[in-house]
Amino acid sequence: MKDLEGLFKHFVKDIYYAEKQVLKTLPKMARKATSEDLKEAFEHHREETEEQIENLEKVFEILGLKPRGVTCDAINGILDEGKEIMEEAEKGDTLDAGMIAAAQAVEHYEITRYGTMISWAQTLGMTEAAELLQKNLDQEYAADEKLSKLGEDSLNREAA
């Protein structure tokens, strides 16, 4: 990581690892959700995450690299917190509210990573990579908004 391109390559590997871990976790969250709307949101985002991984694989191709992640301690910690909530939160609305919070922590991490990577790709003249990353960022913002709406419209009040 001696220059911006090196940092960019590292972050691509980092977010690739993160998306792969999220892909493994979303089905577990969908199974635990008691709200049908939340279950559907997790299932829909699993499909989007598959698309995001494909977009990242295209970025690897642009960079001339084999798709490979590097361990991301940040996402591992966020996902561990989510597992703790799924194991310890009271079933029903309380569990759903906790899973929304855990899922939003993941979304916010991804949003910061994608935002930075898009800026770097543009600086490096990697327009196609920036466009692929922007698609992922747009999906992350939409997922975060959907989770906020679910929490604010009903689940948070019901958990109270």
N, C-alpha and C positions, 0 to 999 in steps of 0.2 A: 504494500500500500504506500508506495513512494510518491504517487501523484494522484490526480483526480480520477483518472481512468482505473487505476488500481483500487481506489476506494469504491468506485462504481461497481467493479467486478465483484468485490467482496460483498457489497450490499445486495447484489443480485443473488449471490449464493446464500446469503443470510435470509432474504425474504422467501427464496425457494424452499429452504428448509422449513421456515415458519409456515408457509402455505401447506406443505406436506403434513406437518403436525396438526394443523387446523383441520385438514381434510379427514384425518383419523378421528378427531374429537367430535366433529359436528354430528355424526350419526348417534353417538352416545348421548349427546345433549338432546337430540330430537326424541330419543326413546324416553328420556327422563321427564321431558316437558309434559305438563298436564294440560296446558292451554293448547287447543288445536291450532290457533293462529301462530303461537310460538313454535310449535312443532313444525308447521308449514314453513315458517321463516328460516328455521335451521336447515330443513331439507332443501329449500330453494338456494340458500347460500352455499350448501355443499356442492350443488351443480355449478354455481358461479365460481367456486374455488377450483373446481376441475378446469374450468375455462381459464382462470388466472394462471394456473400451473402451465397450461398449454402456451399462454402468452409469454410466460417467463422462459419456457423452453425455446421459443422463437427469439427472445432476447439473447439467450446463450448462443444460439446459432449465429446471430448478427455479430456477437463478440468473438466467434470462432472457438467457443468453449463447449465442452461436454456438460450437459446439465448435471450439476452436483451441488448439494447444499453444504453449508458449514453450520455446525451446531450454533444455535442462537439461544443463549442463556436467558435472554429477555423473554422470548415467547415461551420457553419452557417454564419459567417462573409464573407467567400469566396463566398458562394452562394448568399448572399445578394448583394455583388459587381456585380456578374453576372446578377442578376435581374435588377440592376440599369442600366447596359450596355444595356440589352435587351429593357428596357423602354425608354432610352434616346438617344441611338446611332441612327444615320441616317440609314435608311433602306438600304439594299443591301450590297455591299462589305464592307462598314464601319462597319455595324452591324456584319457581318460574322467575320471580323478581331477582333473585340472586343470580340465576343463569343469564338473565338479560345484562346485569352489571358485568358479569365475567366476560360475556361475548362482546360487550362494548369496549372493554379493556383491550381485547384482541383487535377489534376494528380500529381503535385509536392508535395502537402500535403500528398497524399496517398502513394507516393513513399517513402517519409521519414518515415512514420509510418510503412509501411510494412518492410522496411529495418531494422529498429530497432527491430521490433517484431520477425523477422527471426533470428537475432543475439541472442536475448533473448531466443527464443525457443530452439535454438541449445545449448546454455549455460545450459539450464534447462534439456537437454536430451530429449526434445519433438520433435523427428525427424519427425514424421508424421505431426505434426502441422506446423513445419518449411517448409515441402514440400508443404502443402496446401497454406501457405502464399506466398511461392515462385511463385506458379502458378499465384496468384493474382498480385504479383509484376511484373512478366513478362508481363502480360496484360496491366498494367499501363504504363510500359515503352513503349510498342508498341503503345498504344493510344497516348502518348505524342509525339512520333516520327511521327506518322501519322498527328497529328495536326500541328507540326512544318513544315512538308513537304507541307501541304495544304497552310499554311500561306506564306511560303517562295517561293513556286512555282508560286503562282498567287494572292491569296487574298490580301496580304499586298500591293502589287504593285497596284492592281486595286482600293484598298481603298484610296491610296495616290492620 
